[in-house]
Amino acid sequence: MRILKLFQELPSARNLTRLKLVLLLTFSFLMLFQFLVGFRDFEDYLIVFIFVLFLNDLYLKVKRPETLLDHGDGERERRLFMSAVFLMLFTLPFIFDSYNVSNAIRLTIYKIGFVLWAQIFLIDSFLHYKNTQSKQWLVFANTAVLLTIIGAFVN
């Protein structure tokens, strides 16, 4: 309880609900333990990916909530779709375990999904750059290309 009170005393933590705070602490402990255990498999790197996506979502909801309100129903549908994708990502290991899927097939499915996500990220970043001409989107596009290469060729 002391940790929750400590976090709630921070100015930016006042906008956090208890659920977001618990998720932040849980994901932080997961990342800490992953760094202590080490990165051996491709699935270990997925923890970092999910942690970064969670921090990005948390940043948008806490620090810049006006960006979420400015968009219409299309933004809400996209967020619901991404929530469904994350739910599927979290349930895939349980489905794979229940059907005794081999590690080679799991790795192939994860790599295909990761490469497809990186390509969608690349297209989205390029379209944002084309519309805004902001150099920030070029950095995102180059990051997406790097992720595509890493996902496709690193074993």
N, C-alpha and C positions, 0 to 999 in steps of 0.2 A: 504493500500500500504506500510505503514511503516513496517508492520510485514513481508511482502514478502521481502523487502530490508534487514531486519534484518536477516532473514533466509538465504538469498543469500550471506551474508557476512561470514557466517560460512564456514570453509574449506570443510567440507563434503557435504555441501548443494550446492556447485558449480556444482556438477554432476546431481543435480535434475532438471528436467524440471519443467515448471510452473504447468503442470497437476499433476505431482507427488507431488509437494509441496501443491497444493490445496487439493488433496486427503489426504495427511498426516494431514493437518489442519482439514479437515472435519471429518476424522475418530477420531482424537484426541478430537474434540469437542463432537462427539457422545459418546466416552468413558467417558468423563468428565460428561456429562449429565446423562449417564446411572448410574454412581457411585452416582450422586446426587439424582436420582430418586430411586435407589435401584434395587435389583435383586429379582423379585418375581416369574417369570415363567422361564421355560426352554429356551424360545426364548431370554430372556435377556442375558443368558450366550452365546448364539450364536454370539452376538455382540462382546464379548471378543474374541471368537474363530476367527472371521473374522478379527478383529483388529490385532491379533497376526500373522495370515497368511499374512496380508498386510505388516506388519513390516518385516517379514521374506523375502518376495518377494522384498521389497524395499532395504533391506540390501544386498541381493544377487546382485541386479542390480546396486547399488551405490558403495558399498564397495568392492565387489568381482566380477566385471564384467568378469574377465578372466575365472571364472568357467563356465559361460554361453557360452563362445566362444569355450571352449575345447571340448564340446560334439557335436556330429553330428546331423543328422536330427531327430534321435529318441528323443533327448531332446526337439527339437522344437515341435514335435508332442505331447509329453507329456504336455508341457506348454500350447499348444492350447487346449488340452483336459481339463486341469485344469481350463483354462479360461472359457470354456463352462460350466463346473460344477459350477463355481462361478456365471456365468450369470443365470443359472437355480436356484441357491440358492437365488439370489436377486429377481427373478421374482416369486418364489413360493408364497410369501405372497399375491401378487396381484392376482394370479390365485385362491388361496384359498378364498380370499374375493369376487371375482367375482362369484364363485360357491357356496358361503355360506357354506363352510366346517366347521364342528363343531370343537371346541377347542380340544376335546378328540382325534379326528382323526388327527388333525394337530400335536398334541404332539406325537402321535404314529408314524407318518411319520417322524418327526424330530428325534425322538429317534432311529428309525431304521436306518436312514441315518447316524446319528452320530456314532452309534455302528459299522456300516459297514465301515465308514471312519477310525475309530480307529483300526479296524482289519487289514485294508489295510496298515495303518501306522505301525502296529506291524510287519507285514510280511516284509514290505520294510526295516524297521530298522534291523530286524533279518538278512535279506539277506546282508545288508551292513556290519553288524558286522561279518558275516561269511566270507565275502570277505576281509575285512580290518583288522579284529581282534582289532579294536579300541574300547576302553571302552566307548567312547562317544556314540556309537550306542547302547550299553547296557542301558545307561541312557534313550535314546529315546525309546527303546523297553519297558522298565519299565513304562515310561510315557504313552505309548500307551496302555499297560495293564490297568493302572489306569484309563485312559479315557474310555476304554471299560466297566470297572466295574461301573464307575460313570454314564455313559450313559445308561447302562442296568438297573440299580437298583435304581437310585435316581429319585424320582418323582418330 
